[in-house]
Amino acid sequence: MAIYSALKLYTSTTAFTLEPIHQDGSAASENLVIQRSTGEVRLNSPAVKISSQEEVITIYGVLGFIRLLAGEYIVVITERTKIGRIGEHDIYKIKDYKVLPLSGNSVALSDSQVGEESSYLSLLHSHLKSGEFHYSYTYDFTHTLQRQAELKNKSQSIWQRADERFFWNKRLQSKLIQHSEREQDLSNFILPVVNGFAEIKSAEINRKPFTFALISRRSRHRAGTRYFSRGVDAQGNVSNFNETEQIVIADAGLDGSASALPGGQIYLSHVQTRGSIPIYWTQINNVKYTPKLKIFENPETENSFRRHFEIQKQFYGPQLVINLINKKGYEGPMSDAFQKHIDTLNDKDVKYLHFDFHHECSKMRWHRVSLLLDHFQEELVAQGYFKSQFAKNGAEKVERKQTSVVRSNCMDCLDRTNVVQSVVSRWVLNRQLREIGILGADEQFEKFEQFEFLFRNVWADNADVVSCAYSGTGALKTDFTRTGNRTKAGAWQDFKNGAVRYFKNNFMDGNRQDAYDLFLLYEVDPSGSYPLIDKRSIQLKALPAVMILGIVMIIGAIITPEDAMSTATILFVSFWLAVISFIYKYIVTNSVLYVNWPRLVPLAHVQTTHYQGVSSSHSKAAVGLKTE
């Protein structure tokens, strides 16, 4: 059952009416009417007439419904970009959207509530604008090719068989889902959307064309930003979990053999995962470049650790775990903790390798990443990859399956992790292309410059998108991914990205975390207190601005044409230096007051109201781990 790919949205004072647009120009077979006063949805109710054409727009799907102070809003897709095809299925990326209030102006809000509502809407818009959202009307984009082949009930609607981990807008679709389960089937209107990365490219090697695709699906469980979402929760979900699938689609028979399904296509897929170290830990934001690491003595750690790998094995089979963090320095305790829990787990299906990336690849020796392939050579060969053939009539013949998965991590599961994942995928892709006859028995695609360029840049683009979602900037070390070499220019770019990360992680990520929480789990309480308000005193909030003003004053005094060494100038500069020094020491001493903390879902590690004001002693808050 395909989802409607285009609809007319009719707006009246009493209702929204969604009417499908059929490609053949035929009349709509059904409609969906949403009563604005009650939020009630009804299939095939009499359409409500409108007064002018200005109240009709074309939309390309419903993201869902969200309730704020003024009632419910419907979020619809107004523009889309086709990024390519997987077989016969078009894949789209959301380009633009609208957030429309069901209640219109009928709900009376107080002056303060108007400001609150504006803040909630701003968070919603920031999340929708900053994310990369992909979907298909006919293809279950939440599943890998292998999981799709294994689905037992393929007659179900796309939302019913979707992998709930990657069904990013599942909460927003709950109104339509519940209605479908209890009353009328609205499956044609329920569009699952995936947050992550997707590129689909046409390629050619040895005059043999094929499709190359890379997809990263971001889990909606324990989602968030770099320092506010770390480690594992009680259900075994880890922060920044991404499933990355590399796909090749080619015509059958390219190797000269007779195809089992004449005229069909070969589908090849290989999957890897990344995710935070599955113990209870965090890094405490304190306006320092490297926040303090804290590992929690949580009695549930062992159970959560075990549960995480049970989930991993359920979806992917045995685990080849590659830990890329440093064995020494501030990352050292995490290294020891991971090894300890791996030893306690003592699972023959979880094979663990600690590869100290920075030590092994120091002094630009990045070719040493290949040591990982040497270590897991036997396991990677046994792991294999998914391969199937599709006939023109849609019949599928599965020829082999991937039997295990590489699970990689560094501290953030971004930069080092993406480098290693691209190296593993390169090794697998060469084997795949040889098997289907695109490469010769002794060939590697590295010698084909055009495809080599495509492969490197798609993986580097993937790194940037996954990194932006978590850290706020593009990935580090992408010069190696894009060029095969570590360069001074790349190191300088990493320095700049690191500086931007520092600023965003300390002074902006609280708002970004609130945006994640509002979209994925937070329920706005119209009768509750307004959690987004900053209750710090004006004096506290003004100190950074005063420090910046002091720097400007000093620069102005120095570059003024008059005598820079006059007594008045020296006293003026000395005064502002003293002010800057005092404010800097105060901010560093009370750094917890100047970090931009999330407010909607308080972190479990916050034991004082650090962002709602401070005690008379200005004591620092104790900090720990978000466990929601």
Buried (B, 14 or more C-beta within 10 A) or exposed (E): EEBBBBBBBBBBEEBBBBBBBEEEEEEBEBBBBBBBEEBEBBBEBEBBEBEEEEEEBEBBBBBBBBBBBBBBBBBBBBEBEEBBBBBEBBBBBBEEBBBBBBBBEEBEBEEEBEEBBEBBBBBBEBBBEEBBBBBBBBBBBBBBBBBBBEEEEEEBBBBBBBBEBBBBBBBBBEBBBEBBEEEEEBBBBBBBBBBBBBBBBEBEBEEBEBBBBBBBBBBBBBBBBBBBBBBBBEEBBBBBBBBBBBBBBBBBBBBEEEBEBEEBBBBBBBBBBBBBBBBBBBBBBBBEEEBEBBBBEBEBBBEBBBBBBEBBBEBBBBBBBBBBBBBEEBBEEBBEBBBBBBEEBEBEEBBBBBBBBBEBBEEEEBEEBEEBBEBBEEBBEEBBBBBBBBBEEEEBBBEEBBBBBBBBBBBBBBBBBBBBBBBBBBBBBBBBBBBBBBBEEEBBBEEBEEBBEBBBBBBBBBBBBBBBBBBBBBBBBBBBBBBEEBEEEBEEBBEEBEEEBBEBBBBEBBBBBBBBBBBBBBEBEBEEEBBBBEEBEEEBEEBBEBBEBBEEBBEEBEEEEEEEEEEEBEEBBEEBBEBBEBBBEBBEEBBBBBBBBBBBBBBBBBEBEBBEEBEEEEEBBEBBBBBB
